[in-house]
């Protein structure tokens, strides 16, 4: 969300190469267009995020009405996990992984035979594919998407590129894992650079790399960083890198900064070692501190993300997280929504493999697209709901992060029945960030669900 999607532009390039007429609609920004849909032979909806999947589920009845002759396909990380639900909603093909070859085959059979046999495609394909330069011509202009916001308040148009798909790691809560199962696929550097070039020509002054982990292949990641800096020395970038990788490849961080890296997003998830073990994050609470020190030493801002509320979270644990952010002077580095996110358990999640965990869950909820859970301490669930409402209001009012954090600090201490300590005067400095604050694990807003 908030990024011009590679996952629409890549299959568009494949299909146009073979002579198919392709139209793209980004339902995070655009409305369903009856003229585009009425004669469509195929409608394919990309669901790479929880929010995108919720939007797709709500959009499907209208899509079927506007495109009565179309074969319906849903593809992306959340498609195979929700196959049963999607089939029940009238979806004909469900694709995951490296989907482009399967989608091309689907279109070719549609062109020859009309409507293909339902379930004729593999649900998940992990075979290597020859990537094309993404065709972004049918997407909204880059300026309509999230932009880079610098600490001085100035902004830059931000592009979005992918240097790899999938991930080598098996974090239990991650939606990449059930599909890619520890595999990742490289997008050739020349393809990535040509994609970046076309976005720079459209005005991008910053590139956000969408790889699940930029250092899954550190040699490839550094090759992209060097090539970007050599071709466009004034263009900056950001990337997502695991805490474990920041420590293991600390020697690469100074060069990453010299190449234009402004900030790194890292899925810290928790500061409780027991929770980190249950999530199989492969780092400890103190590793987080080490990664903060290493990135600061290299001159790169760290933007940690969290799953702040889990079945194992305690009110004391919530306070410990807030205290750590104050201690590390990271208050300005964390979007307030990150302090409200509740663990999602979708179908196929590796969390379901934890002994005894499934018994803690309620029945699958198709509206939530996951298994609901209730905390053993009702005060924890109450606090999460109250913080979520606070952050939603604060986003609408565009309140400063430290002001929202102060309210969260107060509410969390009150929920725990503890006095509210005075916050330190120095909570950290503003860091470069993207203007879209919602992440893949966050619940969608009403505005996002109604926008299309």
C-alpha atoms as one frame of an Amber mdcrd trajectory, in Angstrom:
protein
   0.000   0.000   0.000   1.291   3.427  -0.902   3.828   2.053  -3.410   3.425
   1.853  -7.188   3.115  -1.944  -7.396   5.823  -4.013  -9.049   3.404  -6.940
  -8.777   1.026  -5.317 -11.283   3.736  -3.908 -13.538   5.678  -7.197 -13.895
   2.805  -9.411 -15.165   1.602  -6.474 -17.296   4.977  -6.546 -19.078   4.748
 -10.313 -19.640   1.230 -10.149 -21.073   1.798  -7.095 -23.276   4.905  -8.782
 -24.721   2.623 -11.570 -25.972   0.096  -9.179 -27.495  -2.552  -9.060 -24.777
  -4.413  -5.832 -24.042  -3.789  -5.018 -20.386  -5.368  -2.381 -18.150  -4.224
  -1.765 -14.571  -6.268  -0.384 -11.680  -4.720   0.301  -8.277  -7.663   0.045
  -5.901  -5.716   1.801  -3.158  -5.942   4.946  -5.306  -8.512   4.314  -8.047
 -12.098   3.195  -8.349 -13.428   0.232 -10.305 -13.988   1.430 -13.874 -17.045
  -0.132 -15.596 -15.657   0.659 -19.070 -12.399  -1.152 -18.344 -14.117  -4.181
 -16.845 -17.170  -4.798 -19.014 -15.362  -6.642 -21.849 -12.554  -8.167 -19.774
 -11.742 -11.829 -20.385  -9.604 -12.007 -17.254  -9.576  -9.990 -14.043  -6.586
 -10.708 -11.799  -6.425  -9.176  -8.320  -3.101  -8.924  -6.512  -3.160  -9.627
  -2.761   0.340  -9.155  -1.412  -0.829  -7.792   1.943  -3.535  -8.379   4.525
  -5.133  -5.002   3.751  -5.018  -5.667  -0.001  -6.763  -8.999   0.555  -9.502
  -7.390   2.609 -10.016  -4.843  -0.179 -10.097  -7.610  -2.806 -12.690  -9.630
  -0.876 -14.929  -6.591  -0.599 -14.372  -5.663  -4.247 -15.113  -9.126  -5.698
 -18.934  -8.855  -5.796 -18.697  -5.554  -7.673 -16.006  -6.947  -9.986 -18.254
  -9.911 -10.868 -21.090  -7.522 -11.589 -18.983  -5.221 -13.799 -17.057  -8.033
 -15.551 -19.635 -10.807 -16.029 -17.625 -12.603 -18.759 -14.291 -12.541 -16.957
 -12.315 -15.424 -15.550 -11.426 -14.329 -12.006  -7.900 -14.832 -10.690  -6.392
 -13.802  -7.354  -2.605 -13.914  -6.954   0.041 -12.964  -4.400   1.182 -14.048
  -0.951  -2.282 -14.071   0.590  -3.982 -15.901  -2.289  -2.948 -19.533  -1.560
  -3.550 -19.052   2.174  -7.129 -17.971   1.449  -7.832 -20.347  -1.437 -10.916
 -21.968   0.135 -12.509 -18.612   0.905 -11.631 -17.168  -2.505 -13.096 -20.181
  -4.337 -16.301 -19.773  -2.328 -16.496 -16.166  -3.561 -16.345 -17.249  -7.201
 -12.620 -16.990  -7.889 -11.542 -19.369 -10.666  -7.734 -19.346 -10.355  -5.560
 -18.852  -7.272  -1.834 -18.267  -7.846   1.102 -17.756  -5.510   4.878 -17.434
  -5.739   6.360 -16.775  -9.168   3.011 -16.312 -10.890   3.868 -14.704 -14.229
   4.313 -17.893 -16.294   1.092 -19.366 -14.907  -0.807 -16.149 -15.608   0.516
 -16.014 -19.168  -0.500 -19.643 -19.718  -3.945 -18.849 -18.344  -4.345 -15.946
 -20.776  -3.148 -18.004 -23.727  -5.732 -20.705 -23.025  -8.415 -18.083 -22.568
  -7.541 -16.660 -25.980  -7.792 -20.084 -27.611 -10.591 -21.794 -25.709 -12.484
 -19.109 -23.880 -13.043 -19.926 -20.238 -10.329 -22.399 -19.019 -10.958 -25.287
 -16.678 -11.218 -24.162 -13.060  -8.236 -25.172 -10.885  -6.110 -25.821 -13.944
  -3.136 -23.835 -12.630  -0.789 -24.804  -9.802  -1.691 -22.782  -6.714   1.975
 -22.104  -5.876   4.861 -22.040  -8.333   8.428 -21.435  -7.148  10.220 -22.129
 -10.430  12.662 -19.504 -11.650  11.311 -17.097 -14.253  12.999 -14.665 -16.669
  11.993 -11.259 -15.307  10.908  -8.486 -17.677  11.381  -4.766 -17.127   8.084
  -3.867 -15.388   5.549  -1.987 -17.500   4.356   0.862 -15.273   2.665   2.834
 -18.035  -0.855   1.865 -16.959  -0.436   2.739 -13.288  -1.160   6.038 -11.502
   1.689   8.544 -11.567   4.422   8.130  -8.964   3.560  11.495  -7.447   0.224
  10.048  -6.241   1.957   7.439  -4.078   3.787   7.694  -0.771   6.640  10.171
  -0.872   9.847  10.522   1.093   9.624  12.975   3.997  12.972  14.321   5.223
  13.575  15.611   8.772  13.555  19.221   7.551  10.031  18.713   6.181  11.036
  18.638   2.512   9.756  15.797   0.335  10.816  13.756  -2.675   8.864  11.582
  -5.073   9.536   7.954  -4.151   9.752   5.026  -6.546   9.418   1.350  -5.655
  11.620  -1.493  -6.904  12.068  -5.161  -6.084  15.450  -6.837  -6.262  14.205
 -10.188  -4.986  11.080 -12.070  -3.970  10.610 -14.622  -1.212  12.854 -15.051
   1.825  15.408 -17.514   3.184  13.999 -17.280   6.693  11.052 -19.000   8.374
   9.686 -16.464  10.874   6.477 -18.128  12.026   4.157 -15.114  11.704   5.399
 -13.922   8.299   3.063 -14.254   5.274   6.023 -14.893   2.942   6.875 -18.181
   4.644   3.828 -20.370   3.785   4.299 -19.552   0.085   8.074 -19.434  -0.421
   9.043 -21.869   2.389  12.577 -20.553   2.757  13.272 -19.884  -0.949  13.948
 -16.548  -2.575  14.282 -15.472  -6.191  16.630 -12.794  -7.573  15.508 -10.127
 -10.038  18.539  -9.542 -12.323  20.375  -6.296 -11.577  19.999  -4.981 -15.133
  16.216  -5.431 -14.957  16.072  -3.683 -11.566  18.196  -0.800 -12.832  16.094
  -0.322 -15.956  12.994  -0.284 -13.756  14.622   2.331 -11.497  15.681   4.368
 -14.536  12.122   4.660 -15.805  10.958   5.810 -12.371  13.746   8.371 -12.036
  12.742   9.718 -15.437   9.231  10.152 -14.019  10.624  12.215 -11.144  11.649
   9.741  -8.443  14.366  11.112  -6.169  14.233   8.159  -3.803  13.753   4.414
  -4.302  12.129   2.142  -1.736  13.294  -1.446  -2.189  10.405  -3.815  -1.503
  12.433  -6.999  -1.016  11.315  -8.952   2.082  15.005  -8.761   3.021  17.593
  -6.798   1.018  20.377  -8.918   2.529  18.897 -12.339   1.794  21.592 -12.181
  -0.859  24.016  -9.520   0.435  26.174  -9.685  -2.694  23.134  -8.987  -4.877
  21.902  -6.251  -2.531  25.241  -4.446  -2.574  25.438  -4.823  -6.360  22.101
  -2.991  -6.629  23.164  -0.297  -4.139  26.401   0.375  -6.026  24.688   0.383
  -9.433  22.007   2.787  -8.213  24.571   5.189  -6.791  26.765   5.022  -9.884
  23.859   5.692 -12.247  21.997   8.230 -10.092  24.300   9.619  -7.387  21.645
  12.018  -6.052  18.936   9.372  -5.690  18.605   7.929  -2.194  17.010   4.652
  -1.134  15.708   2.594   1.768  15.510  -1.166   2.284  14.239  -3.811   4.696
  16.908  -5.877   6.484  16.661  -8.356   9.372  18.280  -7.539  12.718  20.332
 -10.730  12.339  21.624  -9.596   8.940  22.480  -6.102  10.179  24.766  -7.702
  12.751  26.184 -10.431  10.490  26.935  -7.942   7.693  27.805  -4.885   9.766
  30.899  -4.340   7.619  28.629  -3.540   4.632  26.647  -0.797   6.379  29.121
   2.092   5.817  29.173   1.408   2.066  25.388   1.084   2.053  25.236   4.598
   3.528  27.772   5.969   1.022  25.605   4.514  -1.740  22.640   6.593  -0.585
  20.785   4.461   1.995  18.849   6.821   4.282  17.036   4.344   6.490  16.521
   0.636   7.043  13.233  -0.933   8.107  13.708  -3.957  10.357  11.032  -6.259
  11.775  12.115  -6.292  15.418   8.618  -7.448  16.481   9.264  -7.595  20.246
  11.761  -6.895  23.018  10.719 -10.019  24.958  13.061 -12.953  24.270  10.311
 -15.513  24.909   8.078 -13.901  22.270  11.006 -13.655  19.838  11.670 -17.391
  20.249   8.010 -18.226  19.646   8.056 -16.120  16.464  11.375 -17.739  15.445
  12.926 -14.339  14.715  16.516 -15.560  15.126  17.542 -12.498  17.135  17.408
 -11.509  20.798  16.230  -8.383  22.552  19.808  -7.198  23.026  20.574  -7.866
  19.356  18.086  -5.084  18.687  20.229  -2.715  20.766  23.318  -3.828  18.845
  21.644  -3.200  15.484  20.632   0.311  16.597  24.245   1.047  17.537  25.625
  -0.349  14.265  23.243   1.558  12.011  23.827   4.793  13.938  27.567   4.338
  13.661  27.145   3.927   9.894  24.915   7.028   9.662  21.784   5.111   8.672
  18.484   5.577  10.511  16.800   2.415  11.781  13.005   2.213  11.505  11.966
  -0.772  13.659   8.563  -2.406  13.260   6.708  -4.432  15.873   3.892  -6.872
  16.468   3.090  -5.159  19.739   0.176  -7.354  20.832   0.338 -11.148  20.827
  -1.294 -13.854  22.987   1.954 -13.811  25.023   2.126 -10.022  25.517   1.690
  -8.722  29.058   1.014  -5.183  30.232   4.485  -5.222  31.776   5.856  -6.304
  28.423   4.108  -3.399  26.708   5.701  -0.990  29.174   9.086  -2.647  28.574
   8.734  -2.001  24.828   7.874   1.665  25.366  10.720   2.056  27.861  13.186
   0.521  25.387  12.157   2.990  22.677  12.755   5.837  25.114  16.081   4.352
  26.228  17.279   3.957  22.633  15.904   7.376  21.580  13.745   5.782  18.884
  10.389   7.429  19.631  10.555   9.547  16.467  11.656   6.498  14.441   8.528
   4.416  15.070   5.158   5.203  13.453   2.577   5.058  16.265   0.594   2.398
  14.380   3.494   0.030  15.080   2.635   0.177  18.790  -0.915  -1.059  18.166
  -0.502  -3.940  15.729  -2.150  -7.174  16.823  -0.815 -10.553  15.741  -2.677
 -11.882  12.715  -2.919 -15.650  12.275  -3.916 -16.366   8.665  -4.662 -19.787
   7.238  -1.397 -21.615   6.588   0.587 -19.578   9.126   3.585 -21.395  10.584
   2.303 -20.248  13.986  -0.257 -23.029  13.691   2.619 -25.509  13.982   3.396
 -24.377  17.536   2.300 -27.112  19.979  -0.949 -26.138  21.673  -1.270 -22.816
  19.844  -4.239 -23.762  17.652  -6.219 -24.592  20.788  -5.906 -20.933  21.882
  -7.631 -19.723  18.718 -11.249 -19.281  17.723 -12.717 -20.553  14.451 -11.420
 -19.004  11.221 -13.126 -15.662  10.566 -13.486 -14.893   6.830 -14.043 -11.215
   7.588 -10.808 -10.984   9.566  -9.067 -13.396   7.151  -7.559 -15.157  10.113
  -8.066 -16.988  13.369  -9.195 -14.587  16.114  -7.738 -14.889  19.583  -8.538
 -13.352  22.937  -5.845 -12.575  25.483  -6.055 -14.353  28.813  -5.834 -10.891
  30.420  -8.751  -8.793  29.083  -6.863  -5.600  30.029  -4.360  -6.322  27.235
  -7.065  -6.565  24.553  -8.775  -3.453  25.920  -5.535  -1.476  25.768  -4.877
  -2.604  22.192  -8.320  -1.450  21.056  -7.960   1.888  22.823  -4.498   2.498
  21.370  -5.671   1.553  17.884  -8.503   4.084  18.120  -6.114   6.733  19.463
  -3.659   6.228  16.604  -6.392   6.317  13.962  -7.624   9.663  15.340  -4.077
  10.975  15.555  -3.343  10.048  11.935  -6.392  12.023  10.800  -5.238  15.020
  12.829  -1.615  14.603  11.668  -0.302  14.810  15.232   3.479  14.627  15.839
   4.834  11.188  16.705   6.168  12.217  20.111   2.781  13.655  21.072   1.040
  10.408  20.163   3.741   8.419  21.967   3.151  10.466  25.118  -0.534   9.538
  25.013   0.344   5.854  24.464   2.842   6.048  27.356   0.169   7.426  29.671
  -2.548   4.956  28.620  -0.249   1.922  28.948   0.864   2.890  32.463  -2.723
   3.564  33.522  -3.822   0.177  32.112  -1.126  -1.506  34.201  -2.179   0.420
  37.292   1.194   2.127  37.556   2.103   5.799  38.047   2.931   7.590  34.814
   6.631   8.571  34.838   7.670  11.829  33.240   9.076  11.245  29.776  12.672
  12.170  29.058  13.245  15.456  27.256  15.334  13.749  24.560  13.290  11.091
  22.753  15.292  10.986  19.530  15.365  12.982  16.339  13.110  12.775  13.307
  14.358  10.382  10.651  13.674  10.145   6.908  10.457   8.234   6.338   7.792
   7.438   3.798   4.496   9.265   4.126   2.370   6.079   4.094   2.298   4.840
   7.705   0.338   1.575   7.324   2.091  -1.767   7.046   1.309  -5.260   5.850
   0.246  -6.527   9.275  -1.976  -3.557  10.131  -5.744  -3.673   9.983  -7.143
  -1.632   7.066  -8.827   1.675   7.750 -12.443   2.328   6.785 -11.176   4.761
   4.150  -8.991   2.071   2.549 -11.851  -0.428   2.447 -14.261   2.058   0.896
 -11.908   3.819  -1.522 -12.532   1.633  -4.568
